[in-house]
Amino acid sequence: MGRSRVTSKTEERLHPRLRAWVREAFGGRLTEAQELTLPRVFAGESVLLSSPTGSGKTLAGFLGVLDFLIREWEADRLVEDQTVAVYVSPLRALTYDIQKNLMRPLKEMGLEEVIRVGMRTGDTTAGERAKLRRKPPHILLTTPESLAILLPQGGARAGLKGCRFVIVDELHALAENKRGAHLGVTLERLERWVGGGLVRVGLSATAAPLPLLGEMLVGVGRRCEVVVARMERDRRVEVLSPLKKDPYPSAGYTAQRVLDDIGGIVQRKRSVIIFCNTRSATESLAHRLKRVLPKLADKIEAHHASLDREVRLGVEDRLKNGELRAVVCSTSLELGVDIGSVDCVVMISTPKGISRALQRIGRSGHSIHQSSHGVLVATNVNDLMECVVCAEMTRAMRLDEVRLMEKPLDVLAQHLVGMAMEGGYTMDEAFEVVRRAKCFEGLERMEFDRVARYLRGGGMSLEKQYAEHFGKIVEVDGKLAVPSKKVEREYLANVGVIHTEGMVSVYLGKRRLGQVEEGFMKRLKTGDVFLLAGWMVRLIETGVGEAKVEEARLALPTVPAWNANKMPLASGLAKEVRELRSELARRIEAAGSGAEERGWFVRPVLEVEKKEVILDWLVERFEISGSNALAILNHCLHQLQVSCLPTAERLVIERYVEAPMGREESGEELVHFFFHSLIGRAANDALSRIVAWRVKQAVGGNAMVTVDDYGFLLTLKAFQDLAVEDWRELFRVESAEVDLRSALEDSELVKWNFRGVAQTGLMVPRNRPGEERRVKQLRWSSEILWRVLMEHEPDHPLLTQAYREATHAFLDLPRAMAFLAGAEKLEWRFVEVPVVSPFAFGIYASKIKEGMMLEDPEEAIERLWRAFQEKVGRGEPE
């Protein structure tokens, strides 16, 4: 769709001063996003705007606010000490951009001294915060956490009494995590404070389902208009793979031939963003790309959230100013930070979901007049199938559905303390306010009361002896209150849901490069070399929470490993990859003219003409090259040489016996069972833990578990070996949730989640006013509390929340349960394989990657492929 006409009715409704500025700045034309949003704001209605990056949606949110403020000023009704509009962004960097972008129209209209814009984030100094309290701005730019901090503080809250508008930017980025649930309750508290009637404007990139996001924005029972401004730009989505002649490249994109292809893109383009799915991969690729392009090395930088803020801002400024040819990043440049003009976005593997792919691709051609160009780089042949499906779904805008985080009890605990500080709430009123937030719609009074009991004294197991220590709220004359100023200070120092990890700050001279995990640093010794911020550095010495390094140009690095896991495959994308496999299996089986017996396997035989038919279908259906289509088909045919194809209706279990390296003479064997369940990493993680627990109960001993998006691997000792009938019994759906809870007892996963929950729920504060708590102290406190609660109060609300997050956020228990429920109806194929099958290469490589240097995983894949060739012959399938 194009832009609206110059004489549109919506534009005519703008204040003449603002209308003149629009005409001067944009040729008198509003974008479709602005045309659709403004009438709702003029009518005082809440609205959710969904539109692509570069469609003018941020200005769409602010135009109605600016129009209101100008009219109020003109009528001499503009109050000096009241904030009229609050803009909330999940990124502090985005608030800086918005401040600069807002000042432009105000200056050009001569209103910069009339309409004041202020910013309140975690970076705001104490002096600046004091100024904001004394003279609140008309437009406040803030983050979810900073807004929550303002509400309990009488002076700051007073400035919000006249608030009329709330704009929430990048709403989709908040939807599926605790920050969204936290913000939902904050907005309900703000609504109560101003007396109702807030006009809420949500800005979101393409997401689904939009009605659910609208409810999240406005709360339960309120009306929200949902408008979609498509303004479809030309969007090119290509798939690049290193598969030229050899069917299996090295394990991943670090292989030289992929780097050469990416380097070619960087050389041809003016500005490129390269997205990786992990921070360690970001560092590795930035380092290797500099080596491939030595003449451009000083114009290639890394960018991710663990880098120092000044380092990140420096990279963003250089990119915006056209000084960089390529920036390699993780997720840190996905959201709407102004990065200037980017020619092309390269994605190393898929971002595991269609909404995220669209968001990344939209960072190129960041304007409604420019086309977007995205390149999906398949890291290996397994990844190629995922990439071609992702590209097709992205072109067709077939989105994954957002899943809101439901009633996080630690967030509830934090808000109850804030409401107690704010004053004026009875328990019943607090319960009703919280339940108006969409994420807490299903909260039951019993759950609410258990959280309140915890806040009064720590809960049933702690209140008798430690009520004074853990007590955060009291009731005075039937109203919630806090027992001391100490509780208030601790609350204000610990607002938010992002918990403290064990991170070590790394200094190159006086320059702070960023942070790496404490566990990673502990594995290093003085003199070791690693990568950070694109620098190859050598460890000189370590101290409490910090490490000193020097530059090390000519050494092999060890890449930092951050605790963030690889993103799990979204359910929609997983389903489509499964369907592709299923369709290929049907076409291959239908086209097969016979089979060639080779002892322990049957080699499929396809006539050339029938093979060409399948290749043509792949090329036309997925808009891919003939070489990529051939690689996919040959991948399936190679799989059929030793096993069979897993499909939506068929569960393939492969048994592979391996003599452990260096122990062949002892006769000890490892038995690998590959389960090809294409349900995504998080669901496979849950499923594998259930099955591994049941193996332990059935035959004893522990199973080594390896998971990825396409299945999981259980590595057993010979005495644990099981037949197919045994595995059927272990895949029953009955008692699966109970068994997972048993498997998770005393697990590091639940303990890790409990540390975060205990911090968010204010049981173990991250920070003490005036001092930062050492991570070791936080862990020690969490460990003690974990053991006390496990023994004496296993249904404590914070322990309940830790299990809920482990099973529904980190793991995907619902999808695993759905798989188990349908397992009986599947066709089971139990296959004895003499070598790791092609479809299992990725899972097996993941198993042996631990502790390896950069090149080893690649060599491992090459070794597996050579072993496969030796077993089945070196020729390509017929």
N, C-alpha and C positions, 0 to 999 in steps of 0.2 A: 504494500500500500504506500501511496505517496503522502506528502504533507497536505494539510488542509488549505483551503483557499484563503487569500489575504483578507477577505471580507467576512470571515466566519463570525457567527453570532457569539461564540464563546469569547473570541478576542475582543469584540465590541463591548463585552461586559466588564473588561478590565478597566481599572482606573486609567484616565487619559495619560497620566504621567508614566504608568507602567506599560500601557499599550504603546506609547511612543518609543520606549526603550526596547520593547520586543521587536518593533518594526525596524529600528535602527540596528539592533544586534543580529536579527535573524531574517531580515527582509520581510518583516510583517507576517511571518507564518509561524503558527504553533505546530508542534508535532502532533501526531495522532495521540500519543500518550498524554499530552497536555490538554488536547481537545476533550478527551474522555474523562479526565480526572477533575478538571476545574469546575464543571457544573455541579458535581457532587459536593465539592468543598464550599462553593458559593451557597449551596442549599443547606450547609451544616450537617452533611451526612458523612459518615465514615466510609472510607473507600480503600480497597486493595487494588493497586495497579501492578499488573504483571506485564513486563515488556523486556525486550532484549537490551543488553548493554549497548550504550550509545544512542538510545532512542529519546533522550531528553527527559527521563523519568524523574531524576532528582529535582530538576527545575519544575517539573509538573507538580511535585509535592510542595514546593515553596511558593509558587506563583500566587496561589490563593491566600497564603499567609501574608505575603508582601502586600497584596491588594488590601487585605483587612487592615494591616498596620498603617498603610498610607492613608486610608479613609479615616481611621481613628485619629491620626495626627492632624489631618486636615480639619476634622470636626472638633479639635481640641479635647479629645477624649483619651489620648494616649497617656497612660499612667507611667510615671518615671520609674517606679520601684517594683514593677511587676513583669514577670516573664509571661509572654503571651503564647509562645510556641516553644516546644522542646523537640529537638531532633536527636534521635538515638541511633547510633551506629555500632555494630559489633567490633569495628576497628578504630583504634585511636588515630591511625594514619588517615583514615577517611574523614574524620572530623576536621583535620588540618586542611585537607583539600576543600571541603565544603565551606570552611570559613573563608578561604581565599576566593572561591567561586561566588560566594554571597556578597563579598565586599565589592565585586566588580559592578553589578547593577546598582548597588546603593551609592557608590561613588559617581557612577555615570548619571544617576538621577539626582545627585546632589543631596543625598539623604544619609550619608555615612555618619553624620553627627546627630541625626534625628532617631534613626532606628539602630539600636545598638545590638551587636552580635558578640556573644561571649562563649567561651569554651571551658568545660570542666571535665577533665579526664584524670587518669592516674598520674599523668605527667605534670598536672597543674601544681605550681608551687604554693606554699602556704600563704605567701603574700597575695598571689593572684586569687586564691580562694577567698581570702578576706575581702578583697575588692568586690568580688561577685556577690558576696553576702550584703555588703553595704549598698551596692547599686546593681541589682539584678539586671541582666540584659533582657531586651525584648525577645530575642531569639537565643536560646541556650542550646549549644551543641555538646552532646555528652555521650557516654557509653552506658550500657545497662547497669554496670556496677556503680558508677558514679551517681546515677540517678537514684539508686537505692540508698546510697549514703546520704543524699540530701534530705530524704523524707523524714527521718527521725530527728534531724537537727532543726530546732525551732526557728532560728534565724534564716537558714537556707530555705526551709519549707515555706516560710511566710512569703518569699518571693515568687512561689509557684501558685499562690492562691488565685491569681487571675489567669492561669493557664487555660487556653481555649483549644489549642492544637497540639497534637503529638504526631511526629513523623518518625516512623521506624523504617530505616533503610536496610537493605539486604536481609529482609525478613526470612527468606528461605534458608539463610546461613544459620539462623537461630532456632529453626523449627524443630530439629531432631535432637537437640541437646539440652542440657540443664540450663544454659543461659536463656533459652527461650522460655522455659518454665519459670525461671526466676523473674524475667522481665514481665511475664504475664501477670504475676501477683503484684509486682511494683506498679504496673499501670492501673490495676484495680485499686490499690491504695491511693494513687494520685487521683483517680476518678472520685473516690470518696472525699478526698481533701478539698477538691474544687467544687464539690456539690453536684457532680454529674454533668453530662452534656459535652464531654470531650469529643472533638472531631479527630478521629484517628485515621491517619493516612499511612498505609503500608506500601512499601516499594519492594518489589521482588523481581528477580530474574525469572526466567521460565521455570515453572514448578507445577506440581500436581499432588493432590487435588486442590484447586484454588479455594473452593468453599471452606475446606478445613483450615487453610492458612488464614482465611478471612475471620473465622471464629477465633483462631489463636490471637489475631490482632485485636478484636473488639471485645472478646469475652463472651461468656455463655448468655444467650437470650437477647443479644443486641443485633441490630441489622447492620450488615456490611455489604455495600455494593462492590461487586467484583468486576473490574474492567480489564480487558486484554488488548494491548496495543501491539500488534504483531510487527508491523512495519518491516516486513521481510526483506532483509538485504540478501544479496547474492552470497550464498554460503557454500564454499567448496570444502569438502572433507575427503581427504585422500588417505590411502593406506600404503605405507612404505614398509617393505620388509627386506632383509638382507638375503633372502632366498633366491639366489640366481641359478646355480646348478646343483649345489649340494643341498639335500633336503634338511639337514640339521646344521645350523651355524653353531657358533659357540653359545654358551648358556644364556647370555643376555646381550643387551645393547652395548656392553663394553667391548664386544668383538670389534676388531678394526674395521671391517667392511661396513658396519652400521655407522661407526663414527665418521667414516669417510663420507657417507651419504648425508649425515647431519651437517658435517663440515661444509659440504657443497651447498646446502641450503643457506647456511650462515654467510657464505661468500657471495651468493647470488642476491640475498635480500639486504635491505638497509637496516632492519631491526627485527630480531626474532626473540620470542620467549619460548623456552624449552621447559616443559613441566615434567617432573618426575613424581613418583608416588611416595617417596620417602626422603628424608633429609640426608641420610647417608648416601643414597643414590645421587642426590643433587651434588654433593661434594665430589663424588667420584667422577661424574660426568663432566662437571666444570673443569676439573683437573685434567682429564684426558682430552677434552676438546681443546684446551689451551696447547697441549702437546701436538695435537693434529694440525692446529692453525697457529704456529708460533708467531707469525707476523700480526695476528689479530689478538694475541694473548692478553694484551692490556685492555682490550675492549670486550672481554668476556668475563662475566662475574657470576657468583653464586648468590642466592637470596633465599633465606628461610627463617622461620620464627625463632630459631635458637641463636641467630646472629645478634650482635649488639644493635640497639636501635639506631645509633649513629651510622653504623655500617650499612644497615638496611636503607636508611634515608639517603645516604650517599649514592647507593646503587640506583634507587628510584629516581633521584634527581638527574643522574647521568643518563639514565634511560630516557627520561622525559626530554632532556635537552639534546637527544640524538647523538650522544657521545659513545654509546655502547652498540655493538653489533648483536650481541646475544647475552641474555640473562637466563641462567639455569636456576629453576626454583622448585619448591615442593608445592604446597597449597597457598603459599603466602601472597601470591599476586593474583589469586582467583577473583577476589572481590573488587569493588569498584574504585580502587585507588587510581588516581589519574596518572597514567604512565605514558601519555602522549601517543604518538602514532607508531603502531607495530604492524609490520607487513605480514607476519606469519606466526602461527602458534604450532609448535611441535609437541606432541604428547608421547612420552616414552611409555609404551603400553597404554591400555585404556585407563581412564580415571575411575573405572568400576561402576559408573552410573551415567545415564544420559544427561541429566540436568547439569551435572558437573562438567561433562564434555562440552555442552552448549555454552556454559559459563566461560570455560577456558577459551574456546574458539572465538567467542565474542570479544576477547581482549585484543584481537587483531582487527584492523579496520575500525577503530573505536569511534565511529561516526555513522550517522544514518546514511551518508552519501557514499560510504566505502564498503567494499565487499569483505567478508571474513574468509580467511584461509586457514584451515587446520590440517595438520598431518599427523596421523596416528602411526607410530612406529612399532611394528610387531617385533618383540624381543627374541622370539623363537617361533617355531612352527605351531606349537600349542597356542601361543599368544595370538597368532595370525587369525585364527577362527574368531576369537573374541574381538579383535580389531575390526574385522570386516562386518560383523554383526553390529558392533557399536557405531560404525560409520553409517550403516543403513538406518539404524534407529535414530541417529542424530539428524540425518537428512529428513526423516519422516516426523521428527519431533515426538517420538513415542517415549514418554517420560516415565521414570520410576515414581511411585507414590511416596510422599513424605509420611513418615511415621513419628508422631509426636511422642516425647517422653512423658509417660503418665505418672502423675502424683509422686515425684521424688520427695521422700520424707525428710531428707537432710535440708533441702531447699525450704520446705515448710518450717522446719525448726528455726532456720535463720530468719525467715520473715516474721515469725511469731515474736522473736526478740526485738526486731525492728518495730513491730507494731506496739509492743509493750513500751518501748522508748517513745514512740510517737504519742501514745496516750489516747484515751477516749474509747477504747475497744473493750466490750465484754467478750467473753469466750464465744458466745453465740454469734456476735457480730463479726468477730475475727473468722470464724468458721465459714460464714456466709460470704464474706469478702474473698477469701481464698478460693472458695468453690466457684466463683464467677470466672476465674481464670480457666481457660479451656483445658490446660494440662491437669488441672485439679478437679475437673468436673465430676470424676468418679470417686473422689475422696469420701470415705465413710467416717462417721462421727467417732467410731471406735478407734480408727487409725489416728485421727486428729487428737483424741484425748490421750492416746499413748505417747504421742510426741510432746504434748503439753506436760504430761507427767515426767517425762525425761527432762524437760527444761526446768521443772520445779526443783529437781534434785539429782538428776542423773539416771533415773529409772529405778525399777524395783530392786535391782541388785546393788545399787550404789547409794540410794537415798538415805539409808539408815546411818551410814558412817560419813558419807561425803557430800551431803546435801548442800553444805555451805560452799564447797569447792565447785560443784557442778551446777548449782542453782542459777538460772538465768532470768526467770520470770517469777513474779508474785501477783496476787490479786489484792488490790486495795479498793475498798468500797465497791466491789464487784467489777472493777476495771483492771485490765492488764497493766502491769508496771514492772520496772526492773529494780532489783534489790540494792544496787550500788552504782556509783560512778565508774567503778572498775569494769563492771559488765558493759557499760556504755562504751568505754574506751576500747575494750577488746572487740566489741561488735564492729565499731567503725574501722578498726584496723584489719578486719577479716571478712568484710563483705565480698561476696562473689563465690563462684563455683569452681574456679580453676585452682586445683590443689598443687602444693609445692612438691616438686620432684627433687631428687638428689642431683643437683646440677653444680658443675664447677665452672667458674668464670676463667676464661683463657686470655692472657695478656701477652701481646707481642710488643715488648718494650713497655711504653705507657699506654698503648692502644689496646682497648678491650675488643677482641674479635667476636666473642660470643660465649656460648656455653656448650659443654658436653656432659653426658651423664656421669654421675659419680662412680657407678659401677664400671664404666669404660675406663675412666681415669685410673681406677685401682688396678686394672690389668696391665697398665703401662709401667715401664721402668724408665729411669732417667736415660735420655738418649734416643728413646723411641720416637718415630716420626708418624705424624697423622695429618689429616686435612681438616681445615676449618676456614670458612669464608673464602674458599678458593686458594688459600695459602697452604703450602706444604711447610709444616713446622716441626721442630724437634723439642721435646720436653726437656727443660732445664731443671726445674724444681717445682714442687707442689707445696701448698700451704692449706690453711683452713678455708675451704670453699673457693680456692683459686689456684691457678697454675701459671707458671711463666714459661714462655717458649721463645725460640729463635727461628729465623727462617732457615729452611733446609731445602735447597733447590734440587739436588741430584740424589734423592733417596726414594726408596719404595715406601709409600705410606700405608698405614692401617686406617681404614675409614671409620669415623665415629659412628657408633650405633645408638640411635635414640630409642627411647622406650615405646614410641608410637609404632603400632603395628602397621603392616601393609594394609591398605584399605580393602575391605571385603567387597566381593562382587555383589552388586545390587540384584534383588530378586528378579526384576524384569529382564535385565541383561543375561543373568544366569539361565533363565527360562529360554531365551531366544538362542543362546549358544547350544543348549540341550536340544532345541528343536532343529537346529542346523545339523547337528550330529545325527539326529533321528532321520531327517530327510535324506541325508547322504547315505545312511545305512540302507534305507528303503530303495533308493535309486541304484546303489551298487548291487544289492541282492537281486533286484529285478533285472539288471543288465548282465549279470554273471552268466556266462555260457557254459560253465563247467568249473571244475576245480582240479588242481594238481596236487596229488598226495606227496608229502615229503616227510614221512615218518611221524614226527610228533606234531606236525601242523599241516594245515591245508592252505595252499596258496591260491588266492582268488585269481581267476583269469577273466579279463575283460577284453572284448574285441576293440580294436582301435576306434571304430565308428561309434560304438557305445560309450567309450571313454570320452570321445569328443563331445557327445551329447551332454554328458554330465558337466564337462568343463564349460561348455557354452552356457549352460544353466547358471553355473556359479558366476561367470563373468557378467551376464546380463542382470541377474537378480541382485548382486551385491556391488556392481559397478567397480570391479577390480580387474587387475591385469591378468593376462593369460598365465604368466609365470606364478602369480600368487594362487590362482585357481589350481594350477597343476600341483603346487606345493601342498595345498589342502587335500586334494584328492589322493596324492601319493602318501600323505600322512595317514589317511584312513586305510589305504591299501597295505601300507607297512604294518599298521596295527593288526590287520586281518591276517598277516603272515604268521603271527605268533599267538593271537588272541582273537577277540571279537570286539565289535563297536558298542560301547555303552550308549543307550538311548533313553528317551523319556519313559519307555516301557520296560527297559532291560537294565538290571543291575549286574555289572560285571565285577567279579572278585577274582583277582589274579594271585596265585601262590608262587613265590619265587624263593628258592633255597640258595643261600649264599654262605660260603665258608668265610668267617671273619679273617681279614687280612692279618697275616703273621701268626695265625693259629690253625692253619689248615691241618697240620699233622696231629693236632689234639683231637680232631674229629668233631669238635664243637661246630654246630651250624646255627646260623640265624635264619629264621623263616619269616619272609616278608609277605604280608597280605595287603594288596592294593585294592581299595574299595573305590570304584569309580562312581561317586555320588556327586553330580554336578549341581550343588545347591548353594555354593558360595562358601568362602572361608569361615565366616563366623558360625554358620550353621554346621559346617563340617567339624569345626572345633567342638561344638556342643555334642554332636553325634558321636565323634570319636571318643570323647571322654566317657560317655555313657557305655559304649561298647567295651572300651578298655577296662572300665570298672567291672563290668560283667565277666570279662575274661579272667580278671583277678579272682573274682568270687568262684568261678567255675573250675579253674585249674591251678590257681595260685600264681604268684609271681607278678611282676609288673610288665606292662607292655610299653615299648617306646613308641610314642605317637608323633606323626608328622602330618600336617594338614596344609591344604591349599584350596583354591576356589573349586577345583575339579574333583576333589575326593580326599581321601586320607589313607595313610599307611600305618599299619600296626606291625612292628618288628618284635617277634617273639623268639624265645629259646625253643629248642626242639621239644622239650617236655610239655610245652604249652600248645603244641600243634593241634589244630581243630579241623574237622571235616565240615562240608557244606551244611549238613543237617544241624551241626552245633551252631554254626553262624546264624542260621535261620532263627534259632531260639534266642540268640543274643540280640536280634533286631526286632524284638517285640516292643510294641508301644506301651504296654502295661507297665506301670511303675517307673517309666523313664525319667520323669521329673524327680522322683524320690532318689533314684540311682544317681542322677547328676548331682543332686545336693550332697549325697554321700561322697561322690568322687571329689567334690570341691571342698569338703571339710579339711580344714588346716592347709588348704592350697594357697600358694602364693598369689593366685589370681584374686581370690576373695579378700585376702589380707591387703593386697595392693588397692583394691576398690574400697576396703574399709578405711584405709588411711585417708583417701580423698573424701569419703563420706564423713568421717570424724572431723575433718577440717571444715568442710562446708557446713556441717551441723553444729559447729562451735564446741564440740567436745574436746578437740585438740586444736586450739587456735594456731593458725599458720604464723601469725605475728603477735608479739607483745608490743603494746604501745612504747615506742622509743627504742625498740630493739628487734632484730630479726632472729627468729628462732633457728637454731642449727637443725639441719635435716635429720641428723642422727638422733637428736632429742625428740623430734616429731615421731620418728619411727619407733623409738623406745616407748614413748607414751602410747602410741597406737597398738603396739604389740602387747603391752600389759593389758590394756582395755579389751583388746580382742579376746585374749585368753579368759579374762574374768567374765565377759559377756557370754562367750561360748559355753562356759561351764555353768554359769548361774542364771543367765537370762537370754537363751538362744533366740527368743522372739523380740528382743529389744529392737525398737524401730530403726536404729542406725545399722544394726546387723542385718535386719530384714532388707534394708535398702542396699547394703553391700552385695547381698546375694542377688537381689533383683537386677542390679547393674551388671553383675558378672554373667547372669544367664540371659538377660534381655538386651543389653547394650554391647558388652564386649563379645559375648556369645550370642547366637541367635537360636534360643531354645524353641520358639514357636515354629520356625521353619524345620528344625530338626525333628520335632514331634510330628509335623505334617508328613515328613518323609517316612518316619517309622510307621505311621498310621497306614500309609499306602504300600509298605514294603511287601506285604503278603501277596498283593495283586501283581507285583512285578514278575517278569521273567528273570529267573536267577541263572546266571552263567558262571560256573566255577571253573577256572582255567588254570592248569598247571603250565607255567611258562618257563622256558629254559634260560631266559634272559629278560632283563627289564624291558617291558613293552614300550613302544613309542609314546602312548598316552600316559604312561607312568613316569616318563623321564623327569618331568618337572617336579613331581612329588619326591622322587628319589633324590634328585639334586638338592632339594631343600633340606633333606635329612643330613646330607654330608657337607652342607655349607658351613655349619657352625665351626668357628675357629679357623676358617681358611683365609688365606690372603686373597688379594683381588683376583688373580688369574685362576685360582684353583677350581672354582665352580665351572668355568668355561672348559677347563681341561677335563673335568669330570663328565660333562655332557658329551664331549668328543670321545672320551673313553667308552661311555655307554653305547654311543653310536657305532664305534668300531666293533665292540663286542656283538652288537646286534647284527652287523654286516657279516661277521665271521660265522654266526650261527645260521643265518638264512640265505647267505649269498649276497654278492655285492651288486647285482643288477637291480634296476628299478622294477617295480611291479609291472606286469603286462597290462 
